[in-house]
Amino acid sequence: MPFLQNLRAVRFLVDPNTCVYATSDYQPYDLFSSLNLVRRLPAVETVHVDAISDADHPSVEPPPRSGNYTCISIQHSSLHCPYLVFTIESAKRLEKFTYGIGGRFSRNGMLISFHPECVFWALFAHRASLRQLDLDVEGQTRLLDRIGVRYLMYTIEEEEEQESLRDDPFYLHEWADELKKLPVKEEQIPSNMSMDACSLRSFLQLKDLRLGVHILYLYARGYGGEQCDDEWGDQLVDESFSLVDHLPPNLESLRIYGYKKGMKPRLRGVPQNFLEDQLAKLMAEKDQKLPRLAVIEGIEEAIPNGETLDGPGNKDKFWKGEADDEWTDYEYE
């Protein structure tokens, strides 16, 4: 592409002329088409988009490790996890990732569940480079209220969707040349890697972390290896687990969404005071174990989760983009 060789930051805007729902709703948007448009630009670093939902008929997803961008920001949006996973995997090297819901209405009033483990593994592939992670999604994980972690996986339909997209003949044909040049995919969980290593502790470059309190625990606890669940898939908490010992060692800033003192954890099998005790221990031991951690937000003063709006009473929480988000019409001779 002979043009835009020095373009570093791209902000995608939803065309108001193509809005099919009320402008206060999340708008269907073909994110894959936009990523494919810019991912090969040699200088591109940042891609950003707001207030979107899944496209009804998305374009072919970009191949893994094919995008030159290192920073991806998707805010005030509501996307199915396969779309998030494909987007994260599309970056050759990811340094910053932001995804948050809220500030818009859902067209049919339904929430799209966020699946922590699936997104974790996509991020885990970038553990050597990721410096900033911001996930404000727990307002959309209401299933945490009543079922165990084993159900926080893809639904059968979503699993089939994820597998079928990468096996689709059109996908294989569209990116045939690029797929041939891709480096051999590394083993996601090396056979000699412990469960502790498949956790936030492995993100050695991570300096700025912003998560909901439950996902903070899940990501610090880690995945893989021998999980401590009962026959119903609920948590059996390891009494020796310590949050402060499982956070990124070079962390400088931590923001926790959705925590209130005395709150009941939304994971069955987790004791009533577990989160409060873990955060108290974090505050007591951070200077010794995490000497670079200078900023902690969301413990003394609650930071609410972003939430999809529901009903006319929430119009004051409506997110409106900046003035420069609006399209300008030009006439060309």
SETOR-133609 format. One line per 3 residues: for each residue x, y, z of N, C-alpha, C, CB. Coordinates in steps of 0.05 Angstrom, whole numbers. Glycine has a CB too. Example, Ala and Ser with C-alpha at 12.3 -4.5 7.8 and 13.67 -1.06 7.14 Angstrom:
264 -114 156 246 -90 156 264 -66 156 226 -89 181 ~ 257 -45 142 273 -21 143 258 1 157 282 -12 114
REM end
This chain:
17 -24 0 0 0 0 18 25 0 -19 0 25 ~ 17 41 -21 36 63 -24 30 87 -6 37 72 -52 ~ 7 88 6 -1 111 21 -2 104 51 -28 122 12
-4 125 68 -8 121 97 15 106 110 -34 107 102 ~ 39 109 98 62 94 109 71 104 137 86 96 90 ~ 64 128 144 72 139 170 48 141 190 84 166 167
25 130 183 2 131 200 6 114 225 -24 122 185 ~ 2 126 248 8 112 273 -18 105 289 26 129 291 ~ -38 122 288 -62 118 304 -86 119 287 -64 138 327
-105 100 290 -129 99 275 -153 97 294 -129 75 255 ~ -173 114 289 -197 113 305 -220 107 286 -202 139 321 ~ -233 85 289 -256 78 272 -282 89 284 -258 47 270
-298 100 266 -324 112 274 -347 97 260 -325 142 267 ~ -368 94 275 -392 82 263 -405 103 245 -412 72 285 ~ -411 96 221 -424 114 202 -453 118 211 -422 104 173
-461 142 218 -489 147 227 -509 140 205 -493 175 235 ~ -501 140 180 -519 134 158 -525 104 156 -508 144 132 ~ -509 88 170 -513 59 170 -524 48 195 -486 45 164
-530 65 215 -541 56 240 -569 43 236 -544 80 260 ~ -571 18 245 -596 4 241 -613 4 267 -590 -25 233 ~ -601 11 289 -615 13 314 -615 42 324 -603 -6 336
-629 46 346 -628 73 358 -599 81 364 -645 74 384 ~ -594 106 361 -566 116 365 -556 112 394 -564 144 357 ~ -575 107 412 -567 102 440 -559 73 445 -589 110 459
-562 55 424 -555 27 427 -526 22 417 -575 10 410 ~ -515 -1 427 -491 -11 414 -497 -15 384 -481 -37 428 ~ -479 -7 367 -484 -9 338 -469 -33 326 -477 17 324
-482 -49 310 -467 -70 296 -445 -58 279 -487 -87 278 ~ -421 -70 280 -398 -58 267 -380 -80 257 -383 -38 285 ~ -371 -79 233 -353 -99 222 -324 -93 230 -356 -101 191
-317 -101 254 -291 -95 264 -269 -109 248 -289 -104 294 ~ -274 -134 239 -254 -149 224 -247 -134 198 -264 -177 218 ~ -267 -123 185 -261 -108 160 -243 -84 166 -287 -98 148
-247 -70 188 -231 -47 195 -202 -56 201 -243 -32 218 ~ -199 -77 217 -173 -87 224 -157 -96 199 -174 -110 244 ~ -171 -109 181 -158 -118 156 -149 -95 139 -176 -137 141
-163 -73 142 -157 -49 126 -130 -36 134 -179 -29 128 ~ -123 -38 159 -100 -23 169 -78 -41 181 -109 -4 190 ~ -82 -66 185 -63 -82 200 -36 -84 187 -75 -109 204
-34 -81 161 -8 -84 147 7 -57 146 -12 -95 119 ~ -5 -35 153 9 -9 152 34 -11 169 -9 14 161 ~ 57 -3 158 82 -8 173 86 7 199 105 -1 155
74 31 201 78 47 225 55 47 245 84 75 217 ~ 33 33 238 9 34 255 15 22 282 -14 19 241 ~ 6 37 303 10 28 330 -16 24 345 27 49 345
-36 42 340 -60 42 357 -85 40 339 -61 66 374 ~ -104 23 348 -131 23 336 -151 26 358 -136 -4 319 ~ -172 42 353 -191 48 374 -219 50 362 -184 75 388
-239 39 377 -266 41 368 -284 41 392 -274 18 348 ~ -307 54 390 -326 56 413 -354 48 405 -326 84 424 ~ -369 39 425 -398 35 422 -407 16 400 -411 62 418
-394 -7 398 -401 -26 377 -410 -52 389 -377 -30 359 ~ -423 -68 372 -431 -95 378 -423 -112 354 -462 -97 384 ~ -429 -138 355 -422 -156 334 -436 -149 308 -428 -185 341
-422 -151 286 -434 -147 260 -452 -171 253 -413 -143 237 ~ -474 -166 240 -492 -188 232 -478 -207 213 -518 -177 220 ~ -462 -196 195 -448 -212 175 -419 -202 174 -462 -210 146
-402 -210 192 -375 -200 194 -358 -209 170 -362 -208 219 ~ -337 -193 165 -318 -201 145 -300 -223 156 -300 -176 137 ~ -282 -233 139 -264 -254 147 -245 -243 169 -248 -265 123
-242 -257 190 -225 -248 212 -196 -247 203 -228 -265 237 ~ -180 -229 214 -152 -228 206 -137 -252 215 -139 -202 217 ~ -116 -260 202 -100 -283 211 -86 -277 237 -79 -291 189
-80 -297 253 -65 -291 278 -37 -280 272 -63 -317 294 ~ -28 -263 291 -2 -251 290 4 -238 263 19 -273 296 ~ -15 -222 253 -12 -210 227 -15 -179 228 -33 -221 208
-22 -168 251 -26 -139 253 -3 -125 265 -51 -133 269 ~ 5 -102 253 28 -87 263 21 -70 288 39 -69 242 ~ -5 -66 293 -13 -50 316 -6 -64 342 -44 -44 315
1 -47 362 9 -58 388 -10 -50 410 37 -49 395 ~ -29 -32 403 -48 -22 423 -76 -24 411 -42 8 431 ~ -94 -38 425 -122 -41 416 -140 -31 438 -128 -71 410
-159 -13 431 -178 -2 451 -206 -4 440 -171 27 458 ~ -223 -19 454 -251 -22 447 -268 -16 472 -257 -52 436 ~ -281 7 472 -294 16 496 -324 21 491 -281 41 507
-340 20 513 -369 24 512 -381 6 491 -375 54 506 ~ -372 -19 491 -380 -38 470 -390 -64 482 -357 -43 451 ~ -401 -81 465 -411 -107 474 -407 -128 452 -441 -106 481
-385 -143 455 -377 -163 434 -376 -191 445 -350 -155 423 ~ -384 -210 429 -380 -238 437 -350 -244 439 -394 -257 416 ~ -344 -263 457 -316 -270 463 -300 -279 438 -315 -291 483
-311 -295 420 -295 -302 397 -284 -278 381 -311 -319 378 ~ -300 -256 380 -291 -232 366 -268 -219 381 -314 -212 363 ~ -270 -219 408 -248 -208 424 -223 -225 421 -256 -206 453
-226 -251 422 -203 -269 420 -189 -266 393 -212 -298 424 ~ -204 -266 371 -192 -263 345 -178 -236 342 -214 -265 323 ~ -190 -215 354 -178 -188 353 -151 -188 368 -197 -167 365
-151 -199 392 -126 -201 408 -105 -217 393 -131 -213 436 ~ -113 -240 383 -94 -257 369 -83 -245 343 -108 -284 363 ~ -98 -226 332 -89 -214 306 -64 -197 309 -111 -197 295
-57 -188 333 -33 -171 336 -8 -188 336 -36 -155 362 ~ 12 -179 322 38 -192 324 50 -190 352 58 -180 303 ~ 46 -166 363 58 -161 389 39 -141 403 87 -150 388
27 -148 425 8 -131 438 20 -119 464 -18 -147 445 ~ 19 -93 466 29 -79 489 7 -68 507 47 -57 481 ~ -16 -59 494 -38 -48 510 -64 -59 499 -38 -17 508
-81 -68 517 -108 -77 509 -129 -67 528 -109 -108 508 ~ -149 -53 517 -171 -42 533 -197 -52 521 -170 -11 533 ~ -214 -63 538 -241 -70 530 -260 -64 553 -243 -100 521
-281 -49 547 -301 -43 568 -329 -41 557 -293 -18 582 ~ -348 -48 574 -376 -46 566 -388 -21 579 -392 -71 574 ~ -413 -15 572 -428 5 587 -432 31 572 -414 11 612
-452 45 581 -458 71 570 -477 71 546 -433 84 562 ~ -485 47 537 -504 45 515 -525 24 522 -489 38 489 ~ -546 24 507 -568 5 511 -563 -19 492 -595 17 505
-574 -42 501 -574 -66 484 -600 -67 468 -570 -92 500 ~ -598 -73 443 -622 -71 426 -645 -89 436 -615 -80 397 ~ -638 -113 445 -659 -132 454 -659 -136 484 -656 -158 441
-643 -119 498 -642 -121 527 -626 -145 538 -670 -124 538 ~ -613 -160 520 -598 -183 528 -568 -175 533 -600 -205 507 ~ -556 -189 552 -528 -185 557 -512 -207 544 -522 -185 588
-488 -200 534 -470 -220 523 -450 -228 544 -455 -209 497 ~ -449 -253 552 -432 -262 573 -403 -259 565 -438 -291 581 ~ -386 -251 585 -357 -250 581 -345 -275 593 -345 -224 594
-328 -289 578 -316 -314 587 -287 -309 594 -319 -336 565 ~ -281 -307 620 -254 -298 628 -231 -316 618 -252 -298 658 ~ -235 -343 619 -213 -360 612 -205 -358 583 -220 -389 618
-225 -356 565 -219 -355 536 -203 -330 530 -245 -355 520 ~ -211 -308 542 -196 -283 537 -168 -284 550 -212 -258 548 ~ -167 -297 573 -141 -299 586 -120 -313 568 -143 -315 613
-128 -335 556 -108 -349 539 -100 -333 515 -120 -376 530 ~ -118 -317 504 -110 -300 481 -90 -279 491 -135 -286 469 ~ -94 -268 515 -75 -249 526 -49 -262 534 -88 -235 550
-51 -287 543 -28 -301 553 -6 -304 531 -36 -329 564 ~ -15 -306 507 4 -308 484 21 -283 482 -11 -313 458 ~ 11 -261 494 26 -235 493 38 -228 520 7 -212 484
42 -248 537 51 -242 564 79 -230 565 52 -268 580 ~ 95 -234 544 122 -222 544 123 -193 536 140 -238 526 ~ 101 -183 525 100 -155 515 79 -138 528 97 -155 486
58 -149 539 35 -133 548 43 -116 572 12 -152 556 ~ 39 -89 569 46 -70 590 22 -58 604 62 -48 578 ~ -1 -58 590 -25 -46 602 -49 -63 595 -29 -17 593
-66 -71 615 -90 -86 610 -113 -74 626 -85 -116 618 ~ -135 -68 612 -158 -56 624 -183 -71 614 -160 -26 617 ~ -196 -87 632 -220 -101 625 -242 -93 645 -216 -132 626
-261 -78 636 -284 -70 652 -308 -85 642 -288 -38 652 ~ -312 -109 651 -332 -127 639 -351 -140 660 -319 -148 623 ~ -346 -137 685 -361 -153 705 -390 -145 707 -348 -151 732
-397 -121 696 -425 -114 695 -440 -132 675 -428 -85 687 ~ -426 -147 659 -437 -164 639 -432 -194 645 -426 -157 612 ~ -422 -200 669 -417 -228 676 -435 -236 699 -387 -231 685
-461 -232 695 -480 -238 716 -482 -268 722 -507 -227 709 ~ -473 -285 703 -473 -313 708 -455 -321 731 -464 -328 683 ~ -436 -304 738 -419 -309 761 -436 -311 787 -398 -287 764
-460 -300 787 -476 -299 811 -485 -327 819 -500 -282 806 ~ -488 -345 800 -502 -369 808 -491 -395 798 -530 -367 799 ~ -469 -394 783 -457 -420 774 -427 -420 777 -465 -425 745
-416 -443 776 -387 -446 780 -371 -438 756 -381 -474 787 ~ -344 -438 760 -326 -428 739 -327 -447 715 -298 -427 750 ~ -333 -472 718 -333 -490 695 -352 -481 673 -339 -518 704
-372 -465 681 -392 -456 661 -383 -430 647 -419 -452 674 ~ -361 -418 656 -351 -394 644 -334 -400 620 -336 -377 665 ~ -343 -418 604 -330 -426 579 -348 -417 556 -325 -457 578
-340 -422 532 -358 -416 510 -382 -433 512 -343 -420 483 ~ -404 -423 503 -427 -440 498 -420 -459 475 -453 -423 492 ~ -436 -480 471 -430 -498 449 -431 -483 423 -451 -521 449
-450 -465 420 -452 -450 395 -427 -433 390 -477 -433 395 ~ -417 -420 411 -394 -403 408 -369 -419 403 -390 -386 433 ~ -366 -443 415 -343 -460 410 -343 -468 380 -344 -484 428
-367 -476 370 -369 -484 343 -363 -461 324 -396 -495 336 ~ -372 -437 332 -367 -413 316 -337 -407 314 -381 -388 327 ~ -323 -409 337 -294 -403 337 -279 -423 320 -284 -403 365
-285 -449 323 -271 -469 308 -277 -468 278 -278 -497 319 ~ -302 -463 272 -310 -463 243 -299 -440 228 -340 -464 241 ~ -295 -417 241 -285 -393 226 -257 -399 216 -285 -369 244
-240 -410 233 -212 -415 225 -210 -439 205 -195 -420 249 ~ -230 -456 204 -230 -478 186 -246 -473 160 -241 -503 199 ~ -258 -449 159 -275 -442 136 -258 -440 111 -290 -416 142
-267 -453 89 -251 -452 64 -247 -423 54 -266 -468 43 ~ -266 -406 59 -263 -378 50 -240 -365 65 -289 -362 53 ~ -239 -370 92 -217 -359 108 -190 -369 98 -221 -366 138
-188 -395 94 -163 -407 85 -155 -397 57 -166 -438 84 ~ -175 -392 40 -169 -382 13 -161 -352 14 -193 -386 -6 ~ -175 -337 30 -171 -308 31 -143 -301 40 -191 -295 50
-133 -316 60 -107 -309 71 -86 -331 66 -109 -305 101 ~ -89 -346 44 -72 -369 38 -42 -361 39 -78 -380 11 ~ -35 -339 26 -7 -331 25 4 -324 53 -3 -307 6
-12 -309 68 -4 -301 95 -2 -324 114 -23 -280 106 ~ -21 -342 112 -21 -365 130 4 -383 126 -46 -382 126 ~ 14 -384 101 38 -400 96 63 -388 109 42 -402 65
62 -361 112 86 -347 123 85 -345 153 88 -320 110 ~ 63 -352 166 61 -349 195 82 -367 208 33 -355 204 ~ 95 -357 229 113 -375 245 97 -397 258 128 -359 266
110 -419 263 97 -441 277 87 -432 304 116 -465 280 ~ 61 -437 309 49 -428 334 62 -443 358 19 -433 334 ~ 70 -427 378 81 -438 402 60 -453 418 95 -417 418
70 -473 433 52 -488 450 41 -468 471 66 -512 464 ~ 14 -467 473 2 -447 491 10 -453 520 -28 -447 488 ~ 9 -478 529 16 -485 556 39 -505 554 -8 -497 572
64 -496 557 86 -514 556 83 -536 576 113 -500 561 ~ 91 -561 569 86 -584 586 100 -581 613 95 -609 573 ~ 121 -566 615 136 -563 640 128 -538 655 165 -563 635
106 -525 647 97 -500 660 77 -507 682 86 -480 640 ~ 81 -496 706 63 -501 728 38 -484 725 77 -495 755 ~ 18 -490 741 -7 -475 740 -2 -446 749 -29 -488 757
16 -443 769 22 -416 778 33 -398 756 41 -417 801 ~ 48 -411 737 60 -396 716 39 -387 695 81 -413 702 ~ 17 -401 694 -5 -393 676 -24 -374 690 -20 -418 665
-14 -353 699 -29 -333 715 -18 -306 710 -29 -340 745 ~ -29 -286 723 -19 -259 720 11 -256 727 -35 -240 738 ~ 20 -274 744 48 -273 752 67 -275 728 54 -295 772
58 -287 706 75 -291 683 78 -267 665 64 -314 666 ~ 61 -246 670 62 -222 654 83 -203 665 34 -208 653 ~ 108 -208 657 130 -195 669 132 -165 662 156 -208 662
121 -157 639 122 -129 631 98 -113 639 125 -128 601 ~ 78 -126 651 53 -112 657 57 -93 680 31 -133 665 ~ 51 -67 675 55 -46 694 29 -33 703 74 -25 683
9 -33 686 -16 -20 692 -39 -41 688 -21 5 673 ~ -52 -48 710 -72 -69 709 -99 -58 720 -63 -94 725 ~ -120 -62 705 -147 -53 713 -167 -75 707 -155 -26 698
-177 -88 728 -195 -110 726 -218 -109 746 -180 -137 728 ~ -240 -122 741 -260 -127 761 -249 -145 782 -285 -139 749 ~ -260 -143 807 -248 -157 829 -249 -187 826 -262 -149 855
-270 -198 814 -272 -227 811 -253 -237 789 -300 -235 804 ~ -251 -222 767 -232 -231 746 -204 -227 755 -238 -215 720 ~ -198 -207 772 -172 -204 783 -164 -230 798 -171 -180 802
-183 -240 814 -177 -265 829 -174 -289 810 -200 -271 848 ~ -191 -291 790 -189 -314 771 -163 -313 756 -213 -313 752 ~ -155 -290 746 -130 -288 731 -106 -292 748 -129 -261 716
-107 -283 773 -85 -287 791 -83 -317 799 -88 -269 817 ~ -106 -329 803 -107 -358 810 -96 -374 787 -136 -366 816 ~ -101 -367 763 -90 -380 740 -107 -403 729 -63 -391 747
-98 -413 706 -112 -434 692 -92 -456 684 -127 -423 667 ~ -103 -479 677 -86 -501 670 -79 -517 695 -61 -492 655 ~ -66 -540 691 -58 -556 713 -82 -568 728 -41 -540 732
-78 -573 753 -100 -585 769 -116 -563 782 -88 -604 791 ~ -141 -560 772 -159 -541 783 -172 -552 808 -180 -532 763 ~ -176 -535 828 -188 -543 853 -218 -537 853 -174 -529 877
-234 -554 840 -262 -551 839 -276 -575 851 -272 -546 810 ~ -301 -572 860 -316 -595 870 -331 -607 847 -335 -586 893 ~ -348 -627 854 -362 -642 833 -381 -625 817 -377 -665 845
-389 -601 828 -407 -583 814 -392 -562 799 -426 -570 834 ~ -365 -563 800 -350 -542 785 -346 -517 801 -364 -536 759 ~ -353 -517 826 -349 -493 843 -321 -492 853 -370 -493 866
-313 -468 862 -286 -464 872 -282 -478 899 -281 -434 875 ~ -259 -491 901 -249 -500 927 -224 -484 932 -243 -532 928 ~ -226 -464 949 -205 -444 952 -181 -457 966 -215 -420 967
-158 -454 954 -133 -462 966 -126 -443 988 -110 -464 945 ~ -125 -453 1013 -121 -435 1036 -94 -421 1035 -124 -450 1062 ~ -75 -433 1020 -49 -421 1018 -47 -399 997 -28 -442 1013
-68 -396 981 -68 -376 959 -65 -348 971 -93 -378 942 ~ -48 -332 958 -44 -305 966 -44 -287 941 -18 -301 983 ~ -63 -269 939 -65 -252 915 -39 -236 911 -88 -232 919
-28 -225 932 -4 -209 929 19 -224 917 4 -197 956 ~ 20 -250 920 41 -267 910 37 -275 881 45 -291 927 ~ 13 -269 870 7 -278 843 2 -255 823 -18 -296 843
8 -231 831 6 -208 813 32 -204 798 -1 -183 829 ~ 31 -190 776 55 -185 760 77 -172 777 49 -167 735 ~ 101 -182 776 122 -173 794 131 -144 790 146 -190 791
126 -133 766 134 -105 760 111 -86 759 149 -104 734 ~ 89 -94 771 64 -77 771 69 -50 785 41 -92 784 ~ 59 -29 772 62 -2 783 35 10 790 76 16 763
14 2 777 -13 14 782 -34 -8 780 -19 37 761 ~ -53 -8 799 -74 -28 800 -101 -14 805 -69 -50 821 ~ -120 -18 787 -147 -8 791 -166 -32 792 -155 12 768
-184 -32 812 -202 -54 816 -231 -44 813 -199 -67 844 ~ -245 -55 794 -273 -47 789 -292 -64 805 -279 -50 759 ~ -312 -52 816 -335 -66 827 -332 -78 855 -341 -88 810
-311 -70 869 -307 -80 896 -319 -61 917 -277 -84 902 ~ -334 -73 936 -344 -59 959 -338 -75 984 -375 -54 956 ~ -330 -61 1005 -323 -75 1029 -348 -91 1040 -313 -56 1051
-343 -115 1047 -365 -132 1058 -381 -145 1036 -382 -115 1075 ~ -375 -141 1011 -391 -153 990 -388 -184 990 -382 -142 962 ~ -409 -197 981 -409 -226 978 -397 -233 951 -437 -238 981
-376 -249 950 -364 -257 924 -384 -270 906 -341 -276 929 ~ -382 -265 880 -401 -275 861 -391 -301 848 -405 -255 839 ~ -373 -315 863 -364 -342 855 -372 -361 877 -333 -342 849
-388 -381 871 -396 -400 891 -371 -415 901 -417 -419 880 ~ -371 -421 927 -349 -436 938 -328 -417 949 -337 -454 918 ~ -329 -392 943 -310 -372 954 -322 -360 979 -304 -350 933
-307 -362 1002 -318 -353 1028 -326 -324 1027 -298 -357 1049 ~ -344 -317 1045 -355 -290 1047 -333 -268 1049 -373 -288 1071 ~ -313 -272 1066 -293 -252 1071 -268 -255 1054 -286 -251 1100
-269 -273 1035 -244 -280 1020 -232 -256 1006 -250 -302 1001 ~ -248 -242 990 -238 -220 975 -227 -198 993 -259 -209 956 ~ -243 -192 1014 -234 -171 1033 -208 -178 1046 -256 -167 1054
-205 -204 1054 -180 -212 1067 -157 -211 1048 -183 -241 1078 ~ -161 -219 1023 -140 -218 1004 -130 -190 998 -148 -232 978 ~ -149 -172 995 -142 -144 990 -128 -131 1014 -166 -128 981
-137 -138 1038 -124 -128 1062 -95 -138 1063 -139 -137 1087 ~ -91 -163 1056 -63 -174 1056 -47 -160 1034 -64 -204 1051 ~ -59 -155 1011 -45 -140 990 -35 -113 1000 -63 -137 966
-52 -98 1013 -45 -72 1023 -23 -74 1044 -69 -58 1035 ~ -24 -95 1060 -4 -98 1082 24 -106 1071 -14 -118 1102 ~ 24 -122 1049 49 -134 1041 60 -122 1014 46 -163 1038
45 -104 1002 53 -94 976 81 -81 975 33 -74 965 ~ 87 -66 996 113 -52 996 137 -71 996 115 -34 1020 ~ 133 -94 1009 154 -114 1009 154 -131 984 151 -131 1034
131 -140 975 130 -159 953 126 -147 926 108 -179 958 ~ 114 -123 925 110 -109 899 120 -80 903 80 -110 891 ~ 146 -77 905 157 -50 912 152 -28 892 187 -53 916
145 -36 867 140 -15 846 110 -7 846 148 -26 819 ~ 93 -21 861 65 -15 860 59 10 877 48 -40 871 ~ 56 32 863 53 58 877 24 67 878 69 79 863
7 58 859 -21 67 857 -40 44 859 -25 83 831 ~ -59 44 878 -80 24 880 -106 39 883 -75 5 904 ~ -125 34 865 -151 47 865 -173 26 867 -155 64 840
-195 33 880 -218 15 880 -221 -1 905 -216 -3 857 ~ -205 3 925 -208 -12 951 -221 6 972 -180 -21 961 ~ -209 29 977 -221 47 997 -246 61 985 -200 68 1006
-244 68 960 -266 82 947 -275 65 923 -258 111 938 ~ -300 57 922 -309 38 901 -309 51 874 -337 29 908 ~ -301 36 854 -303 44 826 -323 25 813 -274 42 812
-346 35 806 -367 18 795 -360 5 768 -393 33 792 ~ -371 -18 764 -368 -31 737 -384 -16 716 -377 -61 738 ~ -374 -15 692 -390 -6 670 -414 -24 666 -373 -3 644
-436 -13 658 -460 -30 655 -476 -22 630 -479 -27 680 ~ -486 -42 617 -504 -37 594 -530 -25 606 -511 -64 579 ~ -539 -4 593 -562 11 604 -588 -4 600 -564 39 591
-607 1 618 -632 -14 617 -654 5 627 -631 -40 633 ~ -671 14 610 -694 31 618 -687 61 617 -702 24 646 ~ -708 77 615 -705 106 612 -692 120 636 -731 119 607
-692 107 659 -681 119 683 -651 121 683 -689 104 707 ~ -638 108 664 -609 108 662 -597 126 641 -599 80 657 ~ -614 144 631 -604 161 609 -582 180 618 -627 178 599
-580 185 645 -558 201 654 -531 187 653 -564 210 683 ~ -532 160 649 -507 145 647 -499 140 618 -510 118 662 ~ -515 151 600 -510 147 571 -483 159 564 -532 159 554
-467 143 550 -441 152 540 -444 165 513 -420 129 539 ~ -435 190 512 -435 205 486 -406 210 478 -451 231 488 ~ -400 204 453 -373 208 443 -365 237 443 -371 196 416
-340 241 438 -330 269 436 -341 282 411 -299 268 435 ~ -339 308 410 -349 324 388 -336 315 361 -346 353 392 ~ -311 308 363 -297 301 338 -304 273 328 -267 303 342
-323 259 342 -332 233 333 -351 236 309 -345 218 355 ~ -363 260 306 -383 264 286 -370 265 258 -399 289 292 ~ -385 255 239 -375 255 211 -379 282 199 -391 234 195
-360 289 182 -361 314 167 -363 308 138 -337 333 174 ~ -382 320 124 -385 315 96 -369 335 79 -415 317 88 ~ -354 325 60 -339 342 42 -348 336 13 -309 337 46
-346 356 -3 -352 352 -31 -325 355 -46 -373 373 -42 ~ -320 335 -63 -295 336 -78 -301 341 -107 -279 309 -75 ~ -284 357 -119 -288 362 -148 -276 339 -164 -275 390 -156
REM end
